[in-house]
Amino acid sequence: MAYYNVYVNGTAAQVYGTTTNVSNPPANALYEVEAVDGAGNKSAKLVFGGTPSTTTISGLKNITFSQSSGFYLAYVTGAPASSGIGSYSYGGTLSFYIDGALHQEDVQLGSLTGSYSVFTFNLSGLSEGPHTLKAIYSGYVGKFSGIDYAVGGSEGSLDIVISGLKVDASDPSGAANNGKTKLTVTPTPASGHKLVYRNFGSDDVTLPVVGGTLDQTEYAELPESGLVAAANGDHIGVVEIDATTENVVHFGQGIAVSTDETEGPGPIPASGLTIVSTDPSGAENDGKTRLTVTPTPEPMSVNKLVYFNFGSGSVNVPNMGDALNLSEYADLPADGLIAAANGDKVGVAEIDAAGAVVRFGQTTAVASDESQGPGPVPASGLTVVSSDPSGAENDGKTRLAVTPEPMSVNKLVYYNFGSGNAVVPNVGDTLNLSEYADLPADGLIAAANGDRVGVAEIDAAGAVVRFGQTTAVVAAEDDVYVPPIYVPSNPVPTDEVEVLVNGKVEKLGKSKTSEAGGLKTTTVTVDAAKLQAKLEAEGNNAVVTIPVAGQSALKIGQLTGQLVKNMENASATLILRTDHASYTIPAKQFNIDALSGKLGQSAKLEDIQVQIEIADPTADTSAMAEQAAEKGAFALVVPPVSFTVRAIYGTESVEIDRFNAYIERTIAIPDGVDASKITTGVIIDADGTARHVPTQVVVIDGRYYAKINSLTNSTYAVVSHEPAFADMANHWAKAAVEDMGARLVIEGTGGGRFSPDRDVTRAEFAAIVVRGLGLKPESGASAFSDVAAGEWYGAAIATASAYGLIEGYADGTFRPDDKITREQAIVIVSKAMEITGLQGKLSVESAEATLRPFKDAADISEWAQKGVAASVTAGLAKGRGDARLAPRESVSRAEVAALVQRLLQKSGLI
C-alpha cells in the first residue's frame, strides 16, 4: 500500500497516511487539495468551494452518422471525463434536418455518461437523387461538485444519394475476363425500358436527373451478361431509361471489383460448324447469299444460330464459351438468306441460352446479281412449317403444316430435296408428278432432320399456283423405349427381382409381399448402390424398368430419394410395369427437392422412400366408376386402375398430385374386348364424376393398350362412348365433332343435335379447352369479378386461369357470356400448346412473316399476333377460305371441335 502526505491550501493535513477528510468549506471559501507520495510525486490539484465560476468543456459532444439497412442514424458521442469524486451530468437537445427542412427538434439527450440520442432518417419517402442530412446539438450548462461547466454546441451533416437501382459488382472468373467486372442490377427494368452504364474511373459518378436525358455518346447499353471493362475500384453509374423517349427513370452506382487471374492452358477456338454459301436464285435475292449450316442445333435444345458479316476483313474466331456481342451478331434466318456481297467473310456461331459460344464456322459468301426481266415468276405464297411428330412410330418422319389451304379443286404435292437446295418452280410450271407426291392429310412424310422440302399447290391441270419450302425437323423420341413385359426364364429366389436398365436385365431389387386388412401388397425395393453403378455405366437418358409380377392388388416400386435425385441429374426415366399396366415417369417430374421440403428440413434424401404405385380397384372405387358411367352415359371397357406417387419419411407421407408435364400410363385391354370401340380414358374423381384425359389405343408386343397422358395422379378407367348427332351427317367437321364428343370433350345441345354453326361464348370455350386437356377442376375464389364460383362455368374458368390459359379485361371482368372471337380462341389454344409441349417442337419464324399470306393479317390485334402466329405455325389455326383468318369474327361450335382436336393430335396426345 502506498502512503501519502496530504496538503490543504499548502498546509499538511495528513502525514504518512492513505486518506484524509476535508470538511465542507464555508461560503466563498476555496480549498486546494494536493497529495505527495514518498518519492515526492505530486497529484493533480483538486480545487473546490469558493466563488462559483463557469468552465467550458468544448469538443466533447460530437454529431455522428451511421448507416443501417436502408436508413441513417444520427447521434452525439463523447463525454467529459469523470473523476474519483463524481461524474459529470449531461443534457441538451438535438434537432434534425433533411435538405434544410426541420424534421424533428428538442430531442432530449440522456443524462448518463456515454448516453446518446438517436434520430432515424427514413429514406423511403425521399426522392431519387442527392440529399443532405444534418443534426444540431444545443450544448448544455451543468454542475460538477457545485461548479458550473458548459458543453459546447455542435452540428454534423452527411451528404447521401438515394438510388432506385442497386448495383452489385463482382469479379468474373476466368482469365478471359481479366480487366472486367460483372454488374448485377436490381430490380430488373420495366417493360419498354433498358439499362445503360458509364465507367467514371476514379472520379465520382455524375448523378443524372430523373426525367431528364443522358448524353448517349458517353453511355453504353449494359450487356445481358453484365460484363463490362473496368479496373478494380472504378466508379460505375448505371441508369434505367425509357427505350423510346430515353428519359431517365432510375439510377444507381457501384464500385468495380476486378482482379486478373493467371492464364490457364489457354482458350480453345470454337469450331464444329460447316457453313456452305450458295447464290440464291431470283432477282429479288440480289445482294444476298444463302447459308446452309451443319449440324444444326438439336431440335429440343435452346441453342440457336447467329451470324456476323466481316466484309472483306478476316473472321474473328471466338473461343468456346465466349459471350458474343449480340448487338453485332444477328439470328440466322430459317431460310439462311442474309445480306452479303460476293467474297464477304461470314462467321456463324451456335450459342446456348446464356449467349456462350458452343460451335463456330465460317465461309466466303457467294452472291451475284440477276437481271430482272419480264420472264417467269418464281412461285411463292405458301407458308410451310415442319415440326417433329411425337411417338416412336413417327421416327424418321416430319409433320408439315401448310397455310393457306389450297383453293377450290387444287391440291398440295411435295418433294423432299434432301440435303440439297429446293428447286423453286415458276407460276404455271407443270411439275413432274413422278417426283412430287400428294401431301397426306395428316402432313406426315418421310424425312431426315435438315432435309429441304418443297410443297406446291397445283390446279386440276397440274400447273403450279403457289409454292413454299421448309427445313425438316426430325428427332428421335427421348423416351421411346417401351420394354416388353419381362418374365424371367429362370425364376430367381422369391425375394430377388430383376430390374431392366435400357432393356438389360440386372438383379437390382428385392421383392416382399404382405397382406393387411385383406389387401395384398407386393413391394419391389431397388438397391440404390447397384442401380447407381449401372446408371453411371449407361450414361444419361437411361430407362429403368421395375417389373412387379404376381396377383397382389397393390404393386409398389420403391427407391430412395437420393437415387431419384441422381436419376434426375442423369435425365433418366423410371417405368413401373405390372402384367396389366405401366407407369412412365421422367425422374425430373418427381421434383424430389420440393417433396423433401414438404417433409421437413431435417429430411435427408437418402432417408426418404419414394413409392410408385399401381393398384387394382377396391369395391368402393368400382362402385364410383359404375356411378360415373351411368351418369356420363358411357360404358366401362376396363376396370379402373389407380396410379400414385408418394414420398415417405418416418411417419410423414406426401403425395404428388400434379406434374409439370404430361405423364404416360398404359392400361392393358383384356382379350376379347373390341379395341375399336374404345373412345377414351377417363379419371374417376372422388365425387363420382368422370372427366376425359387424352388417350390413344396402341399395340405393344401384339397386345392392345390404352396409352393415357395426364398432368395429375388419380384413378383411371377406359371407356366407350358413341354419341350421335343428327345434324352432323354431311358437315365438314363431322369427324372432329364425333371424335371430341366420344372423348367427352364436347356435348350436344339436346334432342340429338350438335348445332355446329352456333357461336361459342367465352365461358363455353374455356370449359371445352379445360376438358380437352384433361385438367383437374380448380376450386376457390374467382379471379374475375363477374364469375361466381357457383356458376356452371366457375370451376372451368378458375382452372383455365390457374394454368395461364385465359386473361380477363382491364376492369377485372371475364365477360363469360360474350361470344369469343377467333383471335381470342386461337391465342388461348397457343397457350395450351405450352402445356402440351407442342410449342417447343416448332421452328421459329417472325409473327409478321407467318401471318403475311393472310389477306386480313392487319386486322389481327397487336396483343394477339404472336399467339395467332404460333397456332398457324403449328397447323392448328386455319383460314376461312380466300386466305382470310377472320380474327374479329365469332367461332362456331364446329370450329372449336376441330381446333381442340388438332391441338391434341399435333401434340401427340390422341
C-alpha positions, 0 to 999 in steps of 0.5 A: 500500500502506498502512503501519502502526505496530504496538503490543504491550501499548502498546509499538511493535513495528513502525514504518512497516511492513505486518506484524509477528510476535508470538511465542507468549506464555508461560503466563498471559501476555496480549498486546494487539495494536493497529495505527495507520495514518498518519492515526492510525486505530486497529484493533480490539484483538486480545487473546490468551494469558493466563488462559483465560476463557469468552465467550458468543456468544448469538443466533447459532444460530437454529431455522428452518422451511421448507416443501417439497412436502408436508413441513417442514424444520427447521434452525439458521442463523447463525454467529459471525463469523470473523476474519483469524486463524481461524474459529470451530468449531461443534457441538451437537445438535438434537432434534425434536418433533411435538405434544410427542412426541420424534421424533428427538434428538442430531442432530449439527450440522456443524462448518463455518461456515454448516453446518446440520442438517436434520430432515424432518417427514413429514406423511403419517402425521399426522392431519387437523387442527392440529399443532405442530412444534418443534426444540431446539438444545443450544448448544455450548462451543468454542475460538477461538485457545485461548479458550473461547466458548459458543453459546447454546441455542435452540428454534423451533416452527411451528404447521401444519394438515394438510388432506385437501382442497386448495383452489385459488382463482382469479379468474373472468373476466368482469365478471359475476363481479366480487366472486367467486372460483372454488374448485377442490377436490381430490380430488373427494368420495366417493360419498354425500358433498358439499362445503360452504364458509364465507367467514371474511373476514379472520379465520382459518378455524375448523378443524372436527373430523373426525367431528364436525358443522358448524353448517349455518346458517353453511355453504353447499353449494359450487356445481358451478361453484365460484363463490362471493362473496368479496373478494380475500384472504378466508379460505375453509374448505371441508369434505367431509361425509357427505350423510346423517349430515353428519359431517365427513370432510375439510377444507381452506382457501384464500385468495380471489383476486378482482379486478373487471374493467371492464364490457364492452358489457354482458350480453345477456338470454337469450331464444329460448324460447316457453313456452305454459301450458295447464290440464291436464285431470283432477282429479288435475292440480289445482294444476298447469299444463302447459308446452309449450316451443319449440324444444326442445333438439336431440335429440343435444345435452346441453342440457336444460330447467329451470324456476323458479316466481316466484309472483306476483313478476316473472321474473328474466331471466338473461343468456346464459351465466349459471350458474343456481342449480340448487338453485332451478331444477328439470328440466322434466318430459317431460310439462311438468306442474309445480306452479303456481297460476293467474297464477304467473310461470314462467321456463324456461331451456335450459342446456348441460352446464356449467349456462350459460344458452343460451335463456330464456322465460317465461309466466303459468301457467294452472291451475284446479281440477276437481271430482272426481266419480264420472264417467269415468276418464281412461285411463292405464297405458301407458308410451310412449317415442319415440326417433329411428330411425337411417338416412336412410330413417327421416327424418321418422319416430319409433320408439315403444316401448310397455310393457306389451304389450297383453293377450290379443286387444287391440291398440295404435292411435295418433294423432299430435296434432301440435303440439297437446295429446293428447286423453286418452280415458276407460276404455271410450271407443270411439275413432274408428278413422278417426283412430287407426291400428294401431301397426306392429310395428316402432313406426315412424310418421310424425312431426315432432320435438315432435309429441304422440302418443297410443297406446291399447290397445283390446279386440276391441270397440274400447273403450279399456283403457289409454292413454299419450302421448309427445313425438316425437323426430325428427332428421335423420341427421348423416351421411346423405349417401351420394354416388353413385359419381362418374365424371367426364364429362370425364376430367381429366389422369391425375394430377388427381382430383376430390374431392366436398365435400357432393356438389360436385365440386372438383379437390382431389387428385392421383392416382399409381399404382405397382406393387411386388412385383406389387401395384398401388397407386393413391394419391389425395393431397388438397391440404390448402390447397384442401380447407381453403378449401372446408371453411371455405366449407361450414361444419361437418358437411361430407362429403368424398368421395375417389373412387379409380377404376381396377383397382389392388388397393390404393386409398389416400386420403391427407391430412395430419394437420393437415387431419384435425385441422381436419376434426375441429374442423369435425365433418366426415366423410371417405368413401373410395369405390372402384367396389366399396366405401366407407369412412365415417369421422367425422374425430373417430374418427381421434383424430389427437392420440393417433396423433401421440403414438404417433409421437413428440413431435417429430411435427408434424401437418402432417408426418404422412400419414394413409392410408385404405385399401381393398384387394382380397384377396391369395391368402393372405387368400382362402385364410383366408376359404375356411378360415373358411367351411368351418369356420363352415359358411357360404358366401362371397357376396363376396370379402373386402375389407380396410379400414385406417387408418394414420398415417405419419411418416418411417419410423414407421407406426401403425395404428388398430385400434379406434374409439370408435364404430361405423364404416360400410363398404359392400361392393358385391354383384356382379350376379347374386348373390341379395341375399336370401340374404345373412345377414351380414358377417363379419371374417376374423381372422388365425387363420382364424376368422370372427366376425359384425359387424352388417350390413344389405343396402341399395340405393344408386343401384339397386345392392345393398350390404352396409352393415357397422358395426364398432368395429375395422379388419380384413378383411371378407367377406359371407356366407350362412348358413341354419341350421335348427332343428327345434324352432323351427317354431311358437315365438314367437321363431322369427324372432329365433332364425333371424335371430341364428343366420344372423348367427352370433350364436347356435348350436344345441345339436346334432342340429338343435335350438335348445332355446329354453326352456333357461336361459342361464348367465352365461358363455353370455350374455356370449359371445352379447352379445360376438358380437352386437356384433361385438367383437374377442376380448380376450386376457390375464389374467382379471379374475375369479378363477374364469375361466381364460383357457383356458376356452371362455368366457375370451376372451368374458368378458375382452372383455365386461369390457374394454368395461364390459359385465359386473361380477363379485361382491364376492369377485372371482368371475364365477360363469360357470356360474350361470344369469343372471337377467333383471335381470342380462341386461337391465342388461348389454344397457343397457350395450351400448346405450352402445356402440351409441349407442342410449342417447343417442337416448332421452328421459329419464324417472325409473327409478321412473316407467318401471318403475311399470306393472310389477306386480313393479317392487319386486322389481327390485334397487336396483343394477339399476333404472336399467339395467332402466329404460333397456332398457324405455325403449328397447323392448328389455326386455319383460314376461312377460305380466300386466305382470310383468318377472320380474327374479329369474327365469332367461332362456331361450335364446329370450329372449336371441335376441330381446333381442340382436336388438332391441338391434341393430335399435333401434340401427340396426345390422341 
